[in-house]
Amino acid sequence: MRITGGRLRGRVVAAPEGVSTRPTTDLARESLFAMLAHRIDLRDISVLDLCSGSGILAFESLSRGASSATLVDHDASVCRLARSNAQSLDCTNEVKVIRTDVMRALDHLVPTSYALVFADPPYAARQCNAILSGLDRCGLVAAGGLVVLEHDDSEVVLPLHGWEHLDARRFGATVIDIVRHLPTSS
């Protein structure tokens, strides 16, 4: 896989072997970052990449100006690969890789206001709504921050109080939803 934009454009990111992960396709990534460009300034933000796999979404964000990225995945070999990718891209100082279950990670991450969160859990797990609820419960997303949920077309992202659904795009059987954490009114 190649990074599609920014300072690292064209650099290769290794993908995990086998079928246990599904890297987001180049077309879907390019479309996603085009959608994000109109909604968020990626410069100097913190990114959280849940069920990160190779870390391609986090690396795309860093390439486009994000200052740091936290990658979470439960698979030890995938985490090793993400660390190796960070090293080959000269991003080790900006990247933290955590090996744990995504739901456990939500409860144990130091409360940080991430401006952008990616969640691409295994489609069969149908965890997008649980992840969004966990992000909300744990206060991990900044007011106005975005969450990008990738899932198959059999899962529907449900409305959640305090969040605004901004967009949903279909790429074959894959759906990408973008939701915004609304600022609380005082």
QUIZIRA-V877198 format. One record per backbone hydrogen bond with DSSP energy under -0.5 kcal/mol. NH is the residue of the N-H (numbers start at 1). CO is the residue of the C=O. Records with the same first field share a line. If there is no record, write none. Layout:
BEGIN
NH=CO, CO
END
This chain:
BEGIN
3=11
7=63
9=6
10=3
11=8
13=1
29=25
30=26
31=27
32=28
33=29
34=30
35=31
36=32
37=33
38=34, 35
39=36
40=36
42=40
44=65
45=42
47=68
48=116
49=70
50=48, 118
51=72
52=49, 72
55=52
59=55
60=56
61=57
62=58
63=59
64=60
65=62
66=61
67=45
68=45
69=94
70=47
71=69, 96
72=49
73=98
76=74
79=75
80=76
81=77
82=78
83=79
84=80
85=81
86=82
87=83
88=84
89=85
90=87
91=86
94=91
95=91
96=69
98=71
100=73, 98
105=101
106=102
107=103
108=104, 105
109=105
114=112, 140
115=46
116=46
117=146
118=48
119=148
120=50
125=122
126=122, 123
131=127
132=128
133=129
134=130
135=131
136=132
137=133
138=134
139=135, 136
140=135
142=114
144=181
145=142
146=115
147=179
148=117
149=147, 177
150=119, 148
151=175
153=173
155=152
158=156
163=160
164=180
166=164, 178
167=178
169=176
171=174
174=171
175=151
176=169
177=149, 175
178=167
179=147
180=164
181=145
182=162, 180
END
